[in-house]
Amino acid sequence: MIRLWDGLLSGLCAVITLVVIGVPLWGAIAALRAGLVPGWVWAPVAGLGLAGLVLTLAFGRKAARGVHPLRERRR
């Protein structure tokens, strides 16, 4: 039961990470396409997208294994 709960918490963290990283990322890409910011902003936007992807995949992997978000191994 504890692994199920820990997996759900890790899944929730993955969704929260997608929202927290995804919304500013979407806004930055929209601003870039509209020409509101200079072209060099693509590099930080790509870095933000990569960081969000890594974090989301890490929490997703923890959710699949039933590991609590703040732990590295199962309890």
DALIN-V576838 format. One record per pair of residues at least 12 apart in sequence whose ideal C-beta (glycine too) atoms are under 10 Angstrom apart, sorted by the first residue. I is the first residue (numbers start at 0). J is the second residue. Records with the same first field share a line. If there is no record, write none. Layout:
# DALIN-V576838
I: J  J
This chain:
# DALIN-V576838
1: 65  67  73  74
2: 64  65  66  67  73  74
3: 65
4: 65  67
5: 61  62  64  65  66  67  68  69  70  73  74
6: 61  62  63  64  65  66  67  68  73
7: 62  65
8: 58  61  62  65  66  67  68  69
9: 57  58  59  60  61  62  63  64  65  66  67  68  69  70
10: 58  59  61  62  63  68
11: 58  62  68
12: 54  55  57  58  59  61  62  67  68  69
13: 54  55  56  57  58  59  60  61  62  68
14: 55  58  59  62
15: 54  55  58  68
16: 50  51  52  53  54  55  56  57  58  59  68
17: 51  52  54  55  58  59
18: 51
19: 51  54
20: 47  48  50  51  52  54  55
21: 47  48  51  55
23: 44  47  51
24: 44  45  47  48  50  51
26: 44
27: 40  41  43  44  47  48
28: 40  41  44  48
30: 44
31: 44
61: 73
